[in-house]
């Protein structure tokens, strides 16, 4: 049996300590753990060491594969000192990348993060010619209020042709930019969901789910107002909010002001098993976000027959173009989202067809499908 090759991962994925274990943002850790079944992983990423127990919410997971974690300083934030910290972290981060890149067989850089831009420029400067996989996790298309650094990173990734390929949320472009759907479920998840869907049906109350960071970009305020419009129309609807963020206090006040406290529940960040359990009960995922490619939570929701009603961002329109009824809302406001949901539930059998369609698409979002494609590209570079 041949020796496993070393895959160096460079990312801005936040990590923290839970006891003596390093844990990280769940969706990324799950994806990398599957890569760890084929390669020996070394991961350079930021580690929070201040108040670590508080910094590790339930959505942070341990790796399920051997991984050598190389910590670099955590940077970023809104204050002036946070901006200065980026420069202070430059040298230790650059040294870690240069040291580990020399020892690796393959390199995987995950953007858009400041560390991704540093890694690509540094690897080019040092003339490393090892096979490199660049992942751009945001939307490949430009969008309103997009950070300038995202535009710069797309240009850098686009021009990195030698010994590199790029995976994006969108259509393939040219010979080295490949369209991918973010993996989010296992074959076991799909089998379990298939059995559960035999009993799932549209019933009261209408269960809506919002999953993601509670901020303006994800559209939490719109999701709350969607719930209000449905309730004002006489529909017995409820909303489960999974996630946390800077707007939570404000939207909780809005919920109270709209007299929806009995119809809207805030759960904070939750482990994946709890998220999937809510999708099992949910009828619709409401996600009026902008600035992302293909939302992983949309794939998770679809696996459990929870119909996604999403904004026209990234490649959502392309991915869901074959749905039996439009699921992508071009107008990013509560009126359009509420009307789309009403148009679905008011026609007998329409939600059932969409739920069945959603679950049928689940294999497209599986880690197994992702691994088959990505390992083929890595071996071909």
PyMOL commands that set and color helices and strands:
alter all, ss='L'
color gray80, all
select helices_A, chain A and resi 26-35+80-88+90-103+114-125+148-159+187-196+220-232+248-257+272-281+296-303+316-319+334-345+350-360+362-365+367-380
alter helices_A, ss='H'
color red, helices_A
select strands_A, chain A and resi 6-10+15-18+21-25+40-48+60-62+67-72+106-111+132-139+164-169+177-179+206-211+237-242+264-268+284-287+307-311+328-329
alter strands_A, ss='S'
color yellow, strands_A
deselect
rebuild
show_as cartoon
